[in-house]
Every structure is written in C-alpha cells, then in structure tokens.
Amino acid sequence: MSQGLNPTEKKTAFSLAGVYGLRMFGLFLIMPVLATYGQDLQGFSPLWVGLAIGAYGLTQALLQIPAGLASDRFGRKKVITVGLIVFAIGSVVAAMADSIYMVAVGRALQGAGAIASAVLALASDLTRDEQRPKVMAVIGSFIGLSFTVALVAGPLLAESLGINGLFALTSVLALAALAVVHLLVPNAVQRAPSGDLVAAPKRLAAMLKNPHLLRLDFSIMVLHMLITALFVALPLALLDAGMMADEHWQMYLPCMLIAFVLMVPIIIFGVKKKTTRGPMLFAIGLQLLATLVMGVATLAFGAGSSQVWALAIGTVLFFTGLNYLEAALPSLISRISPPGDKGSAMGIYSTAQFGGAFAGGVLGGVLFQTMGAAGVFFLCAAIIAIWFVLMLKMENPQEVKSLTLEVPHAEANQIDAIVTRLTALPGVVEVILVPEQHAAFLKVADGFDVAEARSAISG
C-alpha cells in the first residue's frame, strides 16, 4: 500500500487548502485594521468595532452544522459554491458601506457563507482513510498561514486601499476561490461515510455529554474569543502607545515569526514525551502571561510611558500559545471522538469556535468602551486563568488511530456477529458499525492488521 499521497490526493490537498486559505485570508484581513482605519465610518465606536469583527462568527456558528448536512444531501461543490457567492456578496456590502453598522452586516453575510464543513467533507471524499490526516494537515497549515499573512498585509494594504478597498479585495479573493473549486478541485467519484464527516443531529446530544470533548470545545471557544477581543483592543492600544496605524505591521511581522520559532520546541517536547497535556497547559499559561503583560503595559500609558516593546512581548507570547493550540486542538478532537462520530464532534467544535469569535468581539467592544484596553486585557487574563484550572483535569488521549472499513450489505442478525469478531481482534480499542452507511468505524493501536479486520467482516 502506498505510504504517500497519490496525484489526486495531492491535487485535492492543495486546491482545497487554497480555497479555504483565500476565504480565511479575506476574513482575517480586516481584523488588525478596522479599529484604526475605520474611525471615519459613521457610528464608529469600540463596541461596534467588536460587533463588526465578531459578526462573522455568529452566522458561522449558526450555519456550520446545517451547511454540512446540506452538503451531504445536495453535494459538496454546490454548497461550497453558494457559500463563496454569499461571502462575496457580504464583502461587496461591506465595501460599499459608509457606516460601521453596514460593515457589521457585511461581515455577518461573509460568515453566512459557511463552507468549512463542506470543504473538509469533500477532502475526505477524495482521499483514502490512511492519507486523510495528511490532507487535513495541509488545509490546516494554509489556515494558519493565511492568518499570519493577513496580520501583516492588513495594515500595509489599508494604508493605500482603505477599509472599503480591503473588503473589495476580499470579494475578488472569494471569486478566485470559486474558480479554484470548479477548475482545480477534483470531482468526487464516491462519498466517504458521512458519520465521520458531517454532524449527525441524533448524535449531537451524546457528544455534549463527553467531558473530554467538552473541555476541548470550551478551549477553542475561549481561544477565538481571545483573538477577536484582543484585536479590538490591541490596535487601539498601539495607537495610544504612539505607533501610527501604518506602522503596526512592523510589530506584527517580527512577532509572528518569533512566535512560530518558539512554538517548535513545544511541539518537539510533546512528540518526544508523547504528551499533549503538558504542552497545552504551557501554551495556555503563555497566553495568561501575555494578557497580563499587555494589561500592565496599557496602565503605564497613563504615566506618559510608551510601552510598545511590552505590547510586542505580549503579542509574541500570545501567538506562541495560539499557534500551538490551533494545531493541537483539532487533532485532539479527532483522537478523542468516538469512531464514526467525528462529524458530530467537529460540528460542535466548529460551532463553539465561531461562537467564541462573536462573543469575543462583543466582549472586547463593551470592555474597551467602558474600561479601556487594560480592562480588555485583564478580563481576558481572568478568563484564561479559569480555562487553565479547568484543563488541569485533562488526560492524555490513548495512542490510537482511526480506521474506516467498508461493510457490504448485512442482515440485522449479522451485525452483532461482525461487531463481536472485530472487537475480539488484537489492537481494537473501539468499534461502531453503521449499516445504512455500509461502514465500520474502528479505533485501533499502531500495527493493527487491516487484512485481519476485513476477514472478520466477511466472516
């Protein structure tokens, strides 16, 4: 069996990563500049900046699971196409806006183009089970790259294009992504079993009762709450520190590069020690320290002291933790979720993620308007402290891998026998058989004999 991606899987990985990356770049592009370059918009206030930054999260949270279900029924590419068109319309609405209120409406429409679940499901349709993690890793890396580039490009482009020009650019990016979908992304000739791809409404309640999954859902919610809250306060804090808006990229670029370098030892430690608990707690601790440093720095402004250097240190610490957590959390969800239920687990996870983004925008806006940047940073620190305490009960997941096997049509009286035979095999941790999908979902130890499992299914 091939150990690498075949040509179709490579094309799938990079074309879908391009689609996802272009869209997320458009969403992220506005985050570091709306608070600084949007001050001429009618109705501008820190509260409405927060609402506009986080508005995409609300509609994403509401529509992520329905969009995944729709892709199962109507087709992946159709849902992705509609989503990108809606995203482009939202970008045009925001580009034509002369008030912060219409910018918020445009951002909400951008979020309504919720294509994440459909993109990931299409990636799964086009890849073999054993190669799927590699494809997901490529897509995930493009998301991180788009965020990094957007933080630097946003302030640079806003100086010449303005806020309206940035939104116009995002509409062009959406159309470019649409072209990639129809010109470069392969067409699926088969559909992977949907239980591991999109949420099953009947299984959502069971996922909400799993304490290990709930900790991870809470983690991604808080993480994206922090991102949007900080990007209401941080650009304004930099202005207060004496750094002009067109100079912000000069801080973001080195901070992001340093953060990526500092993340590497955390990953290496986790791999060598075969642990995720320690690195996660360390990353959360870095974010707690980051927000405290930023809070203290902003308090110093009142004494007439410019503390750009302290804000830069806080930014490095925050993004070092953020980069690790963004990579680790989806992997943990995949490893902990029951076999055949990854779609439901990821549906809740994504809803929590985007819901946190909306809540963070509102929180950041309200706090900045009433308590200033220091209030935002210190409340974020308090939330992180609670998060850290809750994660102390986290356990390292068992080292297993997921496996999906085809099960030909089986009579009702044969199902229990198949499950019994599979469960008895050495290295099998968990088995779920879904007759209507003609699939068996297994969690198995490394070195598991797949041929033996296929023999057990055939009887």
Residue, then its C-alpha position, 0 to 999 in steps of 0.5 A: m500500500s502506498q505510504g504517500l499521497n497519490p496525484t489526486e490526493k495531492k491535487t485535492a490537498f492543495s486546491l482545497a487548502g487554497v480555497y479555504g486559505l483565500r476565504m480565511f485570508g479575506l476574513f482575517l484581513i480586516m481584523p488588525v485594521l478596522a479599529t484604526y482605519g475605520q474611525d471615519l465610518q459613521g457610528f464608529s465606536p469600540l463596541w461596534v468595532g467588536l460587533a463588526i469583527g465578531a459578526y462573522g462568527l455568529t452566522q458561522a456558528l449558526l450555519q456550520i452544522p446545517a451547511g454540512l448536512a446540506s452538503d451531504r444531501f445536495g453535494r459538496k461543490k454546490v454548497i461550497t459554491v453558494g457559500l463563496i457567492v454569499f461571502a462575496i456578496g457580504s464583502v461587496v456590502a461591506a465595501m460599499a458601506d459608509s457606516i460601521y453598522m453596514v460593515a457589521v452586516g457585511r461581515a455577518l453575510q461573509g460568515a453566512g457563507a459557511i463552507a468549512s464543513a463542506v470543504l473538509a467533507l469533500a477532502s475526505d471524499l477524495t482521499r483514502d482513510e490512511q492519507r486523510p490526516k495528511v490532507m487535513a494537515v495541509i488545509g490546516s497549515f494554509i489556515g494558519l498561514s493565511f492568518t499570519v499573512a493577513l496580520v501583516a498585509g492588513p495594515l500595509l494594504a489599508e494604508s493605500l486601499g482603505i477599509n472599503g478597498l480591503f473588503a473589495l479585495t476580499s470579494v475578488l479573493a472569494l471569486a478566485a476561490l470559486a474558480v479554484v473549486h470548479l477548475l482545480v478541485p477534483n470531482a468526487v467519484q464516491r462519498a466517504p461515510s458521512g458519520d465521520l464527516v458531517a454532524a449527525p443531529k441524533r448524535l449531537a446530544a451524546m457528544l455534549k455529554n463527553p467531558h473530554l470533548l467538552r473541555l476541548d470545545f470550551s478551549i477553542m471557544v475561549l481561544h477565538m474569543l481571545i483573538t477577536a477581543l484582543f484585536v479590538a483592543l490591541p490596535l487601539a492600544l498601539l495607537d495610544a502607545g504612539m505607533m501610527a496605524d501604518e506602522h503596526w505591521q512592523m510589530y506584527l511581522p517580527c512577532m509572528l515569526i518569533a512566535f512560530v520559532l518558539m512554538v517548535p520546541i513545544i511541539i518537539f517536547g510533546v512528540k518526544k514525551k508523547t504528551t499533549r497535556g503538558p504542552m497545552l497547559f504551557a501554551i495556555g499559561l503563555q497566553l495568561l502571561a501575555t494578557l497580563v503583560m499587555g494589561v500592565a503595559t496599557l496602565a503605564f500609558g497613563a504615566g506618559s510611558s510608551q510601552v510598545w516593546a511590552l505590547a510586542i512581548g505580549t503579542v509574541l507570547f500570545f501567538t506562541g500559545l495560539n499557534y500551538l493550540e490551533a494545531a493541537l486542538p483539532s487533532l485532539i478532537s479527532r483522537i478523542s471522538p468516538p469512531g464514526d462520530k467525528g462529524s458530530a464532534m467537529g460540528i460542535y467544535s466548529t460551532a463553539q469556535f465561531g461562537g467564541a469569535f462573536a462573543g469575543g468581539v462583543l466582549g472586547g467592544v463593551l470592555f474597551q468602551t467602558m474600561g479601556a484596553a487594560g480592562v480588555f486585557f485583564l478580563c481576558a487574563a481572568i478568563i484564561a486563568i479559569w480555562f487553565v484550572l479547568m484543563l488541569k483535569m485533562e488526560n492524555p488521549q490513548e495512542v490510537k488511530s482511526l480506521t474506516l472499513e467498508v461493510p457490504h450489505a448485512e442482515a440485522n442478525q449479522i451485525d452483532a456477529i461482525v461487531t463481536r469478531l472485530t472487537a475480539l481482534p488484537g489492537v481494537v480499542e473501539v468499534i461502531l458499525v453503521p449499516e445504512q452507511h455500509a461502514a465500520f468505524l474502528k479505533v485501533a493501536d499502531g500495527f493493527d492488521v487491516a487484512e485481519a479486520r476485513s476477514a472478520i467482516s466477511g466472516 
